[in-house]
Amino acid sequence: MRRIAAILFLSLWALTPSYAQDTEDAERLAEQGLAKILQALDLLMKTIPQYSAPEVLPNGDIIIRRQHPEDEPNQKPRKEDDESSDGTET
């Protein structure tokens, strides 16, 4: 019985370093995976438009402003679009 216990103890003791290495690898991979998930969530939050609280004007209009208006495209027509390049109308 002592012999079996000793063999079992030695075999478990021999496996301990490989188990420690596997857990270190698993922890490193889990850390990398968590970093990638957080980066993806950050990108998602940046793509979703964010709005401020609605404002009701005295005439009854309701305005909901974007918090980051610099992301919106310029909606003013350019003068180059209104005139043709050679000066003739089409």
N, C-alpha and C positions, 0 to 999 in steps of 0.2 A: 504494500500500500504506500509506503514511504517512497519507494522507487517511482511509482506512477505520479505521485504528487510532485516529486523533484523534477521529473521529466516535463510535466505540465507547466511547472513554474519556469523552468529554463526555456521552454519553447515560447511561452508568453513574454518572457523577458527579452528574448531574441527578436521578437516582432515589434517591440516598443519603438525603436528608432524609426522604422519604416512607417509606423502609424503616426509618429510625430511629424515626419516629413509630409505625409499625405494631408494632415490637418493644416500644416503651414501653406501648402499649395491650395487647399480648399479655401482658406481664409483670404489668400491673395486674390484668387479668382472671384470670390464673393465681393471683395473690396472693389475690384475692377468693374464687375457687373453693376454694383450699386452706383459707382461714379458715372457709368454710361446711362443708367436710368435717370439719374438726377440731371445730367446734361440734356437728355431728351425732353424731360419735363420743363426745363428752362427754355428750350427752343419752342416748345408748345405754348408756353405762357407768353413768349414774345410775339408769336404769330396771331394770337387771339386779340382782336381789338378791345381796348379798355375804354370805358366811358365814365364820365362824371355823373353826378346826380342830375336828374331832369330839372330844368328851370321853366317856370310858367311866366310868360311875359304879360304885361297889363292888357294886351289885346287878345289874350287867350292862346297864343301860340306856345307850343311846348318845344324847348330846345334841349337836346341831349348831345353834349359836346364830347368829342374824342379827347382823351388825355394826352395823346401823342399826335397832334395834327401834322407834324413835319413828315410823317410817313405817307400822308395822302399825296396823290399826284397833283400837279398843278393843273387846274381846270380852266385857266385863262387861255383863250386861243392866241396863237402867235401871229404876228403880222405877216410872217412869211407864208403861213397857210392861207391867208386871205387874198394875197396877190400872187399871181403866177410869176415864174422866174424871168420870162421874156417881156413882161409888161402887157400882154394881151389877155383879154378875158376869154374864158372857155365856155 
